[in-house]
C-alpha cells in the first residue's frame, strides 16, 4: 500500500513539473505578446493594429512571399521526390545523402551562396555571364527560401512514398500502365497528404523568416523583418507585438485549412527501406522530372560548394585565390560563441528529449487525460513564428516572478521549448509502438515509474531518442529567429555572429562560420548514430515537426 502511494506521489510530482514547465515557458510568453499588443499604458488600445493595417503592403508582401515560396517548394520537392523514388537503389542512396547533408543548413547559408553566385560580383552572373544585375528583390528571397526548404520537404515526401507497397506499382504495370501513368495516377495522389504537410511547413517558415529578406530582399520588406527592426532599432515592443500577432493570424488560418484537408493521416514512422522500384525509366513526364530533379540537386550542391569555396578563397587583384585569411579573421570572435552554441545545443537536446519522452509516457502509457492539454500547449511553438516566441520571452521574463532577461538561462529555455513540439511528437509516436503486455509485466513484478521507464521504455525507443537528440541539437545550432531579441552582445551564439558578419559585408568570414556550424552538426549526427549503433537515415524527416 505504501509503495502504491509513493508511486502515485512520484507520478503526480513529475506531471506537476511538466505542467509548470509547459505553462510557464510556452503558454505565458505566448499570452504576453497578445497583452503587450493591445494594452498600452494600462488601457485597451488597438492603435498599433490600425496603424499597421492602414499600410497593408507589409502584410500583403508577407502573404505573397509565403504563398509563392510554398507553391514553388511543393512543386519542386514533389518532382525531386518522385524522381529519387523511381531511381535505382544505389543512385537513390547518393541522392538521399545529398539531401541529408543539405538538411543541416545554418541560417543565411543560401543567402550567402546566393550573393556569392548571383550577386553583383557573383561567380555565375558576373564572372561567367558578364552580367551586372540587381539580384536583391522579392524574387531573390523566393528563390532562396524555396531552395532552403526543398531538402526537408523532399525527405518528408519520400517518407510518404516509402509507405506505399511495391505491389501497387507492380499491379499497375501488369495492367499495362506506363511510367507516365504511374507518376500521374499513383504517385502524385499518394503524396496528397504529404503535399499538404510540406506546404504548411514552408508557409510557416517563409512568413516568419526575417533574415533572408534582410540580406537579399533589398527594398522588399515584410512583417517579420519590420517587427525585428521595431525591437532592435526603435525599442517599440508593443508595435512589434502587434505585428507578430498579425503575422500569426494567416498562419493559423492556413493551419486550420490544411488540417481540414489533411484528414487522412499517413504514418511514415515505419517507412520502408530505399528499395529499387521495378519500372521503365522512360516517358515524357519521367524525363521532365529527371531533368528538373538533377538540376535541383546540382543547384543544392553548388550552394554548399560555394560556401566552401568562399571560406577558403579571397579576392586579390580581381581574381579568387586560395587563402586561409578568412579563418584567421573569423577565429577572433567566434571561439566563445562556438563553445556557448554547443553547450546550449547539448542542453536543449538532452532536456528537450527527456521532456518529450515524459509527455508521451504520461499521455500514451499512463493515459493521463490532463496531459492531453499539456501536449496541446507544448506543440504551440510549432505554429508560432520564431520572433513571436522570442518576443514573448523578452516581455514575460523582464519582470517578476522570473526576471531572467539578459541571462544564459533565458536563451537555453527559449531554444529548448521552441524545439519541444518535435520532441513531444517523437515521444508520442514512440510510446504508441510500446507493447502494453511488456509494461503490464513490469508492473506485475512491482516496478515503479522510474524502473518502468528505465528498463521498459528507453531500451525500446532508442531510435526515437536518437532522432530527437539529433534534431534538437541541429535546430538549436542553426536557430536565430527566437533568440535574436534575447542574446546580449557579450554572449552571442554562432548564428548571431554569422548574421552580424554577413550584414557587415564580410562574406568570406560568414562562410567560415557557416562551414563550422555544418561540420559541428554533422559530427554530432555521426557521433549519436555511432553511440546508438545505427546508420544515418531519413527517419528524422518523417516527423513533420521541424523548425
N, C-alpha and C positions, 0 to 999 in steps of 0.2 A: 504493500500500500504506500509506504514511504517512497519507494523507488518510482512508482507511478506518479506520485505527487511532485517529486523533484524533476521528473521528466517533463511534466506539464509546465512547471515553472520555467525550466530551461527553454522550452519552445515559446512560451509567452514572452520571455526576455528577448530572444532572438528576433521574434516578429515585431516586438515593440521597437527595437533598434532599427530594423528595416523601415518601419513606418516613419519614425522620426527622421531618418536619413533622407528618405524619398520626399517627404513633405517639406523638410527644411531646405534641401538643396535642389529640388526640382520645382515643386509647386509654388513656394513662396517667392522665389525670384521671378517666376512667370507672372504671378499676380502683381508684383511690384512694378513691372513695366506698364501694365494697364493703369494702375493707380497713378503713376507719375505722369501719364499722358493726358489725363483729363482732370486731375485735381491740382490746381495751381493756387498757391497762397491760401490753402485750406478750403477753397471753393471749387465747385464743379465748373470746369471751363473747357469748351471744345474749340477754342480759337485756333489752336495749332492744327487741328484736323481741318477746319475750314480753310486755313491758310494753305495747307498742303494740297487740298483738293481743288482750290482755286486755280492752281497751276498743275494741271493734270499730266503734264509732259513727263514728269518723273515716274509716275505710276504707269502710264502708258508704255514708256520705254522699258520698264521692268517686265511688264506683261509680254511685250513684244519680244524681248530678249529671251525670256523663259520659254515662250511658245516656239520660237524659231529654233532655239538650241535643242529643245526636247524633240521636236519633229525630225530635225536632221540627225540627231544622235540615235533615235529609234530606227530610222530608215537604214543608216549606215551600219549600226550594230546588228540589225536583223540580217542584212546582206552578208556581213562578215561571219556571223554565227552559222548561217546555213552553209556558206562555203566551207568553213572549217569542219562542220559536222559531216559533210559529204566527202571530205578529203581522205586520203589514205592515212592509215594509223600512224606511221612514222612522221608524215608531214603534219598531222594533227597535233602530235606531241610538241613539235617545234613551234607551231603557231600558238599553242597553249602556253608554252614557256614565255614567248614574247609578250603575251597578254598579262601573265603574272608579273613579269619584271616591270612592265609599264604601268601596272596597277599601283606599284609603290611610287607614288608621284607626289613629291613635295609641292606646296602651293607655288604658283608663279612659274613652274618649270616650263609649261607650254608657252606661257607669255615670254619667258626668257628666250626660248628656242625660236619663237615667232619673230622676235626682234633680231636675233642672230641670222635667221634665214630670210626673212621677208621685210626687215626694216629698211630705212632709207639707205643704209650701207650694208644691207643684208647680203649673205653669200649667194642666194639664188637670184633675188631681184636685181641687185647691183653688180655683183661680181660676174655672174653667169649671163644674165639677160641685159645688163647695162641700163636698167631702169632706175628711175628715181621717183618713186611714188609715195604717197602718204598712206601708210597701212593702218593708221590709228583712227579707227571709226567703229561703228556698231558691228559691221560685218567681220572685222578682225576679232572682236570679242566673241561673236557667234562661232566663228571658225575655231578659235582656241578652246572655248568651252565644249564644243562638240567633240573635238579630239580628246579632251581631258576625260570625258565620260565614256568614251567608246569601250575601253578595256573592261571596266566593271560591267557595263551593260551587256557586252558580248558574252562575258563569262556567265552572267545570270541567265541569258537566253540559252546558252549551251547547257546549263543545268536543266532547263525545262525540256530541251530536246533529248537529253540523255535519259529522261524518264520514259521516253517512248520506246516500246519494244520493237526490235528489228522485224518482227513478224508482220507488223503493219505495212512496212515498206515492201517486204517480200510478197505479201498478198497483193498489193497494188501492182507490182511488177508482173506477177503471174496472170493478172487480169489485163495486161497489155499497157499499163501506164508507163509513159516515158519519163525521163528525168525532169523535164519542164513541168509535167503534170504533178509529179511527186512534190516538187517545190511549192507550186501554187495551190494545190488541193489538199496536201497533207501537212507539210512542214510549217507553212505560214499560219494556217488555222491552229496548229498545235502550240504556236507561240503567242496566241491571243492574250492569255493572262500575263505572260512574260512581258509582252509589249506594253500592257497597261502599267506594269510594275516599273519598267525602266523609264517610261515617260514620266511617271510620278517622281522617281528619284532625280531625274535630270531637271525637271521643273523646279523642284525644291532647291537643288544646289545652284541652279542658274540664277534665280531671282534673289537668292541670299548672297551671291558672290559679289564682293566689293573690290577684291584685289585685281582681278582681270580687267574690269573696266578702268580702274585707277591707273594701270600700267599701259594698256594699249587701246583704251577707249577714246582717247583724245577729248573732243568736246562732247562726246556721248556720255550722258550721266543717267544714273538710275537711283532708286530709293535707297538701296543698301549702301551705295557709295556716299550719298548725301548724308545719311544718318551717321556714317563714320566721321565725316567732316564736322557735323554738328557737335559731336562729342570731343573730338581731338582739337579742332580749331576754335570752336565757339563755346564749348563747355555747356551747351544747352541740352541738358539731359531730358527735359520734358518734350522738346520738339523731336529729339532723336527717338524717344519712346513712342510718340505718335506715329512717326514714320515706320517704325518696326511693327506696330500694331496693324497699320495699313498694309504692310508687306505680308503679314501673316494671314490676312483675310483671303486673298486669292489662293494662297497655299492650302488653306482649309477647304476652300471651295473645290479645288482640283482634287484634293484628297477624298472628299466625300463622293464626288462624281466617279472617280476611278475605283473607289471601294465598292460603289454600287454596281459598276460594270464588271468588276472583277469578283463576281460572286463565287464562281467555281474555283476552289482552292486547288492548286497544284503543288504537291510537295516535291522538293528537289533535294531533300536532306539525304536521301539514299540513292543518289544519282549513280547510274551505271558507269563502268569504266569506258575509256575512249576506245571503242571498238570500231573497226572499219565497216562502213556501210556498203553493201553489195549493189551498187547502181552504176549505170554507164555515165561517165562524167562528160557529157556532151549535151548539146542543145543550146538554143539562143539564150534562154533565161539563165541556164547554168554558166555559160561563158560570160555573160554580163556580170553575174555575181562574182565569178572568179576574177575578172579584170578589176572590178571595184574593190574586192576583198584584198587582192595583192597590193593595190595602190594604197589602201588604208594602212596595211601592215608596214609597207615601206615608209609611209609618212610617219607612223608612230615610231619606228626605229630611227628615222632621220632626226626626229625631235630630240631623242635621247643621245644620239651620236653628236648632235650639235652642242649639247650641254658639255659632253666630254671634251670635244674639240675647243670649245670656248674656255674651258677650265685650264687646258694645257697650252693654249696659244695666246699670243698678244700681237697687236698691230704695230709694226715697225716699218717706216718708210713706205707706207701704203700697202704692205702685204703681211699676211699672217705668218708668224714664225713660232716654233716650239719654244715654250718658256714655262718656268715654274714661278714666275713673278706673282701670279695671281694667288698661289698657295701661300707664299711668304707674306703677302699683304693681308690675306684673309685670316691667317692664324693669330693676328694681333688682337682680334676682337671676338673670336668665336671659341676660345678654349673653355672658359667658364660656362658659356651658353651651351656648348656641346654636352658637358657633364650634367648641367641642370636639365637639359632636354631628355637625356637618357634616364636620369633619376625620376623625373616626373612621369615619363612614359612607363617605366617599370612599376611604379606605384599604381598608376591607372590600370595597367594590365592585370596585376595581381589582385588588387582590391575589387576592381570592376568585375572581374571574372568570378570572384567569390560571391559578391552581392548578387550577380545574375544567377549563379547556381542556387543560392539560397532562396531567391524569389521563385525560381522554377520548382524547387523542392517543396516549399510550403504550398504552392499553388497546385501542383500536379500530384505529388506524392501524398502530402498531408490533406489535400483537398480543402484548403482554407478559403472560405468564401470571401472573407475580408481581404485576403491577399489579391483577389481579382481587381479591386480598386487600386491597390498599391501597384500592381503590374501595369494597369492602365496609366497611372500617373508617371511611372518610371519610363514609359515609352513616349512621353510628351516631347522630349528633346529631339525625337526623330523628325518631327514636322516644324520645330522651332528654328528659325534662322540662327546662325552662329552669333551674329551681332546682337540679336534679341536676347539670347541666353546669356551672353557676356554682360550686356547692359543690365539685365536682371540681377546678376551677382553684384555689379557695381552699386546698384541702388539699394538692394536689401541688406548687404553686409557692410554698409558705411556707417551704420548706427546700431545700438543695442537691439537684441541681446548678443549678437555675434559681430563684433567690429574687427573684421579681418582684412579689410581693404588695404592693399599695399603689401601684404604678406605672401609668402610662398604658398601658404595653405589655401588661399582662395583660388589660386591658379590650379593647384592639384585637384581640388574638389570640383572645379569647373570642368576640367578635361575628363575627370573620372565619370561624372554624372552625364556629361554630353554624350559619352560613348555607351552609357548604360543600356539604351534600347537594344543595341546589338547583342550585348552580353546576356540580357534577360531573354531575348528571343532565342538565342542559342541554348540557354539554360532550360527554357520551356520545352524546346524540341527534344533535347537530350532526355529530359525526365519522362517524356511520353514513350520513349523507347525502353525504359526500365521495366524489367519483368516484375510484376506485382507479387508473384509467388516467392521470389527471392527476398523481397522486402518483408513479406509476412514470415518467412523462415527466420530471418534475423530477429524479428520482434518476438517470435516464439522462444528464441534462445535467450531472450532478456536484453537484447542490445538496445541501448538508449539512442537518442537522436544523433549524438556525436559519432558513435560507432556505426550507426546505420549509414551515415554519410561517408565516413572514413573507409569502411570495409565493404559497403554495398554500392554506394552511388559513385564515388570517384573512380574506382577501377573500371567501371562500365561506361563512363562518359569521357574518357581521355581524349578521343578525337574532338569532341566538342570543346573541351577545355583548351586544347591546342589552338583551335580556330579562334576562340575568344581572346586568348592571350596575344596571338599574332595580330589580330585586327585592332585590339585596343592599343597595343604598343605602336603599331604603324600609324594609326589615325592620330594618336596624340603627338607623335613625332612630326607629323605633317600638318597639324591644325594651326589655324591662325585666327579665324573669324570670332570664335567665342572668347579668346583670351586677349584680343587686341586692346581692350579697354582696361585690362586687369594687371598687366605686367608693367612694372616700373622700369625706367631706363637702366638701372644697375642690375636688373635681374631678368634680362631678356632671354628668350629661347631662340634656338637656331632659325626657326621660321621667321621670327620678327626681325632678327638681324639681317636675314636674307631680304626681307621686304624693304628695309631701310637702304640696304646696299643697292638694290635694283632701282629704287626710286631716285637714288643719287647718281644713277648712270654708270655705276661700276659693275658692268655685266659679267666681266671675267671673274671677279671675286664672288658675285652671286652664283655663278656656275659652280664654283668650287664648293660653296655651302650646299647647293642642291645635290651635287655629287656625293658629298659627305653624308647627307641625310639618307639618300638612297642606299648607300653602302651599309650604313648602320642598320637600316630596316631589313635589308636582305640578309645580313649576318645574323640578326636576331631571329628572322624567319627560319634560316637553316639550323640555328642552334636549337630552337624549340622543336623542330621536326626531328633533329638528332636525339634530343632528350626523350621525346615520346616515341622514337623508333619508327617514324613514318616519313615517307617522302612528301615533298611539297605537292599539293594538289589544289584543285579549284573548288574544294568544298566551301572555303570561306565565302566565295562569291554567291553561293546558292542561298545564303541567308540574306534577304533583301534589305536588311538594315545596315547600310554602310555609311557615311558621312558625313 
